[in-house]
Every structure is written in C-alpha cells, then in structure tokens.
C-alpha cells in the first residue's frame, strides 16, 4: 500500500498542478479579494474533492460513465456556471475603479470580511462539484493504484486524503503567491487586465466542457 500510495501521490501532484478552473478561481480570488478569501475558495474546492472521493468510494461516480444523461447534465451545468464566472470577471473589468479608503487597515478588513469568505467558499464548492471531469478523475485514476488485496473502500478514502493534502499544499502556495499581487491589483490597468484574462480563461474552460465528449 505504501508503494501504491507513493505512486499515486506523484501522478496526482502532476495533475493537480495543471492549470484548471479550480486553480484559476483560487488565484483570482486571492489576487482580487485577499488571501483570506482565496483560502476560503480553496477550502471549498477541497470540500468538493472530498465529496467526489466519498462518491467514488461508494460507487456513485460510476453513474458518470454509465449514464450519458447524468454526465451531460452535470457538464452543461458546470459550463453554465463557468460562463457566469467568466462574465462576472469581464463585467468587473469594465467597472471604474473604486476610490481607496484612507486607512489601509480598513481596506484589508473590507476585502477579507467573513461574508466574502463564505461566498468564496461556496463558489469553490460549486466550481469543483459541477465539473464532471473531477469525478471522472477520481473514478478512473484511483482504481488503477488500488492493490488487488487491499479493500477498495479504505484504499479509495486513503488516496482521496493524499490527493486532498497535496491540493491543500498547492493552494496554500498559490494563495500566498497570488495575494502578493494585491498591491498591483489596486492599479486600475492591472485590475482590468487581470479580470479580462481570468474572464476569458473561465469562458475557455466552459467551452472545453461544452465540447467534451468523454467519458
């Protein structure tokens, strides 16, 4: 099991570090709303991953490949949600910059207020759970590393924990790096470019889901 877990950890890390809507959401939230909100979005994504892992352990994710209707329904919902995120980012890019308050401490408290973190958490959960590729990832990858003599349920939970821990570390690094851009984001030109870039990227991920024909 140790050998299988190590092999899975290596493969999962490479996949987790690949650009995707979850990572983009964490980066954008951290850069525009502060690291606290970025970490909340990351926690939402991780919660979704745990949900996919539990569903895989009990066999629910098999519906994604067994039923084309289920997969396509989730795919369309996920694409629609990414379109909303992309449209929101592009709309924010067109807004005139808001004047900075005189006290920087007050600004920081405003951008990292608990209600904003709750919204970031919910967005993270929705972005992950509405992406059928996340479910297919768990269903198709994890069984390949489960040893024949190991209990499938326990091994699936173990590999889910490994993947979640790796993602937590990766998102911790992303939020730290992205939040360093907060000072530049206050510049109107930089903010517009960042919102435009992330908006187009979200729309690109939506198009990828709409044209996807797997599994």
ROLO-977232 format. One record per residue (C-alpha): residue number from 1; residue in three letters; x, y, z. Coordinates in nm, 4 decimals. Layout:
BEGIN
SITE_NUM_Ala_X_Y_Z
...
END
This chain:
BEGIN
SITE_1_Unk_0.0000_0.0000_0.0000
SITE_2_Unk_0.2917_0.2369_0.0713
SITE_3_Unk_0.4309_0.1832_-0.2785
SITE_4_Unk_0.0881_0.2323_-0.4369
SITE_5_Unk_0.0245_0.5438_-0.2292
SITE_6_Unk_0.3594_0.6940_-0.3267
SITE_7_Unk_0.2987_0.6266_-0.6947
SITE_8_Unk_-0.0494_0.7765_-0.6737
SITE_9_Unk_0.0832_1.0844_-0.4917
SITE_10_Unk_0.3329_1.1523_-0.7695
SITE_11_Unk_0.0794_1.1202_-1.0506
SITE_12_Unk_-0.1877_1.3159_-0.8636
SITE_13_Unk_0.0500_1.6030_-0.7927
SITE_14_Unk_0.1318_1.6443_-1.1610
SITE_15_Unk_-0.2384_1.6504_-1.2442
SITE_16_Unk_-0.3234_1.8871_-0.9589
SITE_17_Unk_-0.0605_2.1388_-1.0699
SITE_18_Unk_-0.2008_2.1536_-1.4230
SITE_19_Unk_-0.3996_2.4729_-1.4924
SITE_20_Unk_-0.7726_2.4302_-1.4400
SITE_21_Unk_-1.0838_2.6214_-1.3290
SITE_22_Unk_-1.0270_2.5365_-0.9611
SITE_23_Unk_-0.6732_2.6759_-0.9556
SITE_24_Unk_-0.7792_2.9784_-1.1597
SITE_25_Unk_-1.0564_3.0521_-0.9117
SITE_26_Unk_-0.8165_3.0332_-0.6171
SITE_27_Unk_-0.5634_3.2618_-0.7885
SITE_28_Unk_-0.8206_3.5214_-0.8953
SITE_29_Unk_-0.9913_3.5287_-0.5551
SITE_30_Unk_-0.6591_3.5645_-0.3728
SITE_31_Unk_-0.5375_3.8424_-0.6012
SITE_32_Unk_-0.8569_4.0477_-0.6041
SITE_33_Unk_-1.0059_3.9850_-0.2601
SITE_34_Unk_-0.7128_3.8916_-0.0394
SITE_35_Unk_-0.5564_3.5709_0.0819
SITE_36_Unk_-0.8318_3.5005_0.3355
SITE_37_Unk_-1.0939_3.4784_0.0622
SITE_38_Unk_-0.8525_3.2815_-0.1558
SITE_39_Unk_-0.8052_3.0248_0.1184
SITE_40_Unk_-1.1833_3.0077_0.1611
SITE_41_Unk_-1.2227_2.9348_-0.2100
SITE_42_Unk_-0.9506_2.6691_-0.1833
SITE_43_Unk_-1.1312_2.5117_0.1130
SITE_44_Unk_-1.4464_2.4984_-0.0967
SITE_45_Unk_-1.2615_2.3196_-0.3766
SITE_46_Unk_-1.1127_2.0729_-0.1269
SITE_47_Unk_-1.4584_2.0076_0.0147
SITE_48_Unk_-1.5767_1.9220_-0.3341
SITE_49_Unk_-1.2802_1.6869_-0.3807
SITE_50_Unk_-1.3669_1.5061_-0.0583
SITE_51_Unk_-1.7230_1.4732_-0.1854
SITE_52_Unk_-1.6017_1.3201_-0.5131
SITE_53_Unk_-1.3741_1.0854_-0.3192
SITE_54_Unk_-1.6592_0.9648_-0.0972
SITE_55_Unk_-1.8819_0.9211_-0.4016
SITE_56_Unk_-1.6101_0.7141_-0.5677
SITE_57_Unk_-1.5694_0.5000_-0.2558
SITE_58_Unk_-1.9373_0.4032_-0.2596
SITE_59_Unk_-1.9544_0.3698_-0.6375
SITE_60_Unk_-2.1704_0.6736_-0.7170
SITE_61_Unk_-1.9264_0.8249_-0.9650
SITE_62_Unk_-1.9784_0.5203_-1.1875
SITE_63_Unk_-2.3007_0.6952_-1.2927
SITE_64_Unk_-2.0909_0.9490_-1.4798
SITE_65_Unk_-1.9762_0.6870_-1.7264
SITE_66_Unk_-2.2759_0.4546_-1.7043
SITE_67_Unk_-2.5269_0.7285_-1.7848
SITE_68_Unk_-2.4604_0.9730_-2.0650
SITE_69_Unk_-2.7568_1.1800_-1.9469
SITE_70_Unk_-2.6089_1.2270_-1.5985
SITE_71_Unk_-2.2687_1.3226_-1.7365
SITE_72_Unk_-2.4090_1.5651_-1.9933
SITE_73_Unk_-2.6422_1.7264_-1.7410
SITE_74_Unk_-2.3564_1.7891_-1.4986
SITE_75_Unk_-2.1334_1.9011_-1.7858
SITE_76_Unk_-2.3863_2.1580_-1.9062
SITE_77_Unk_-2.4452_2.2889_-1.5542
SITE_78_Unk_-2.0714_2.3192_-1.4977
SITE_79_Unk_-2.0211_2.5003_-1.8281
SITE_80_Unk_-2.3053_2.7408_-1.7487
SITE_81_Unk_-2.1534_2.8156_-1.4096
SITE_82_Unk_-1.8119_2.8845_-1.5619
SITE_83_Unk_-1.9757_3.1166_-1.8130
SITE_84_Unk_-2.1287_3.3074_-1.5215
SITE_85_Unk_-1.7879_3.3348_-1.3530
SITE_86_Unk_-1.6257_3.4484_-1.6750
SITE_87_Unk_-1.8975_3.7028_-1.7480
SITE_88_Unk_-1.8730_3.8372_-1.3932
SITE_89_Unk_-1.4962_3.8826_-1.4268
SITE_90_Unk_-1.5336_4.0633_-1.7601
SITE_91_Unk_-1.8061_4.2815_-1.6138
SITE_92_Unk_-1.5835_4.3748_-1.3207
SITE_93_Unk_-1.3097_4.4666_-1.5664
SITE_94_Unk_-1.5357_4.7332_-1.7164
SITE_95_Unk_-1.6260_4.8911_-1.3835
SITE_96_Unk_-1.4486_5.2129_-1.2911
SITE_97_Unk_-1.2019_5.1712_-1.0027
SITE_98_Unk_-1.3434_5.2387_-0.6586
SITE_99_Unk_-1.1598_5.5008_-0.4529
SITE_100_Unk_-0.9315_5.3606_-0.1857
SITE_101_Unk_-1.0308_5.4360_0.1726
SITE_102_Unk_-0.7817_5.6496_0.3651
SITE_103_Unk_-0.6883_5.3745_0.6078
SITE_104_Unk_-0.5239_5.0662_0.4598
SITE_105_Unk_-0.6307_4.8564_0.7576
SITE_106_Unk_-0.9951_4.9327_0.6872
SITE_107_Unk_-0.9461_4.8287_0.3248
SITE_108_Unk_-0.7951_4.4980_0.4275
SITE_109_Unk_-1.0804_4.4284_0.6660
SITE_110_Unk_-1.3303_4.5036_0.3910
SITE_111_Unk_-1.1736_4.2719_0.1325
SITE_112_Unk_-1.1424_3.9819_0.3730
SITE_113_Unk_-1.4762_4.0148_0.5522
SITE_114_Unk_-1.6344_3.6858_0.6633
SITE_115_Unk_-1.9348_3.7210_0.4263
SITE_116_Unk_-1.6914_3.7462_0.1331
SITE_117_Unk_-1.5123_3.4359_0.2538
SITE_118_Unk_-1.8374_3.2434_0.2773
SITE_119_Unk_-1.9219_3.3405_-0.0802
SITE_120_Unk_-1.5724_3.2365_-0.1919
SITE_121_Unk_-1.6165_2.9012_-0.0171
SITE_122_Unk_-1.9496_2.8380_-0.1889
SITE_123_Unk_-1.8008_2.9306_-0.5259
SITE_124_Unk_-1.5153_2.6870_-0.4694
SITE_125_Unk_-1.7548_2.4031_-0.3839
SITE_126_Unk_-1.9753_2.4736_-0.6861
SITE_127_Unk_-1.6849_2.5084_-0.9297
SITE_128_Unk_-1.5497_2.1687_-0.8285
SITE_129_Unk_-1.8711_1.9693_-0.7908
SITE_130_Unk_-2.0180_2.0989_-1.1181
SITE_131_Unk_-1.7143_1.9751_-1.3093
SITE_132_Unk_-1.7761_1.6131_-1.4132
SITE_133_Unk_-1.4098_1.5778_-1.5060
SITE_134_Unk_-1.3255_1.5948_-1.1363
SITE_135_Unk_-1.5476_1.2931_-1.0728
SITE_136_Unk_-1.4052_1.1043_-1.3680
SITE_137_Unk_-1.0557_1.1815_-1.2372
SITE_138_Unk_-1.1263_1.0050_-0.9083
SITE_139_Unk_-1.3188_0.7201_-1.0661
SITE_140_Unk_-1.0650_0.6459_-1.3394
SITE_141_Unk_-0.7344_0.7185_-1.1629
SITE_142_Unk_-0.7741_0.5833_-0.8096
SITE_143_Unk_-0.8751_0.2234_-0.9031
SITE_144_Unk_-0.5559_0.1909_-1.1067
SITE_145_Unk_-0.3460_0.2252_-0.7903
SITE_146_Unk_-0.5533_0.0141_-0.5511
SITE_147_Unk_-0.3630_-0.3110_-0.4801
SITE_148_Unk_-0.5654_-0.6248_-0.5588
SITE_149_Unk_-0.5508_-0.7435_-0.1982
SITE_150_Unk_-0.6495_-0.4066_-0.0464
SITE_151_Unk_-1.0071_-0.3120_0.0478
SITE_152_Unk_-1.1336_-0.0818_-0.2258
SITE_153_Unk_-1.3335_0.1427_0.0088
SITE_154_Unk_-1.0484_0.2069_0.2510
SITE_155_Unk_-0.7909_0.2500_-0.0240
SITE_156_Unk_-1.0119_0.4995_-0.2061
SITE_157_Unk_-1.0505_0.7069_0.1102
SITE_158_Unk_-0.6738_0.6925_0.1673
SITE_159_Unk_-0.5942_0.8099_-0.1845
SITE_160_Unk_-0.8587_1.0816_-0.1551
SITE_161_Unk_-0.6871_1.2014_0.1628
SITE_162_Unk_-0.3499_1.2026_-0.0161
SITE_163_Unk_-0.4886_1.3998_-0.3086
SITE_164_Unk_-0.6647_1.6481_-0.0783
SITE_165_Unk_-0.3488_1.7029_0.1266
SITE_166_Unk_-0.1460_1.7693_-0.1890
SITE_167_Unk_-0.4077_2.0102_-0.3170
SITE_168_Unk_-0.4149_2.1908_0.0177
SITE_169_Unk_-0.0393_2.2456_-0.0031
SITE_170_Unk_-0.0578_2.3565_-0.3654
SITE_171_Unk_-0.3405_2.6013_-0.2966
SITE_172_Unk_-0.1563_2.7356_0.0078
SITE_173_Unk_0.1344_2.8209_-0.2215
SITE_174_Unk_-0.0966_2.9665_-0.4873
SITE_175_Unk_-0.2792_3.1909_-0.2413
SITE_176_Unk_0.0485_3.3120_-0.0988
SITE_177_Unk_0.1831_3.3996_-0.4436
SITE_178_Unk_-0.1404_3.5455_-0.5782
SITE_179_Unk_-0.2120_3.7577_-0.2716
SITE_180_Unk_0.1256_3.9253_-0.3283
SITE_181_Unk_-0.0355_4.0798_-0.6370
SITE_182_Unk_-0.2934_4.2599_-0.4228
SITE_183_Unk_-0.0984_4.5848_-0.4254
SITE_184_Unk_-0.0764_4.5824_-0.8049
SITE_185_Unk_-0.4428_4.4886_-0.8403
SITE_186_Unk_-0.5266_4.8251_-0.6884
SITE_187_Unk_-0.3890_4.9837_-1.0039
SITE_188_Unk_-0.6841_5.0201_-1.2460
SITE_189_Unk_-0.4963_4.8996_-1.5543
SITE_190_Unk_-0.3600_4.5894_-1.3825
SITE_191_Unk_-0.7012_4.5085_-1.2325
SITE_192_Unk_-0.8712_4.5332_-1.5710
SITE_193_Unk_-0.6123_4.3107_-1.7360
SITE_194_Unk_-0.6358_4.0510_-1.4602
SITE_195_Unk_-1.0154_4.0416_-1.4735
SITE_196_Unk_-1.0107_4.0224_-1.8530
SITE_197_Unk_-0.7577_3.7397_-1.8507
SITE_198_Unk_-0.9412_3.5343_-1.5900
SITE_199_Unk_-1.2774_3.6040_-1.7533
SITE_200_Unk_-1.1571_3.4755_-2.0894
SITE_201_Unk_-0.9945_3.1755_-1.9200
SITE_202_Unk_-1.3208_3.0829_-1.7433
SITE_203_Unk_-1.5055_3.1072_-2.0734
SITE_204_Unk_-1.2385_2.8870_-2.2305
SITE_205_Unk_-1.2861_2.6218_-1.9643
SITE_206_Unk_-1.6621_2.6449_-2.0216
SITE_207_Unk_-1.6128_2.5887_-2.3946
SITE_208_Unk_-1.3918_2.2893_-2.3172
SITE_209_Unk_-1.6698_2.1367_-2.1080
SITE_210_Unk_-1.9311_2.2069_-2.3747
SITE_211_Unk_-1.7251_2.0342_-2.6425
SITE_212_Unk_-1.6167_1.7450_-2.4198
SITE_213_Unk_-1.7392_1.4060_-2.5353
SITE_214_Unk_-1.5838_1.1861_-2.2676
SITE_215_Unk_-1.6196_0.9505_-2.0978
END
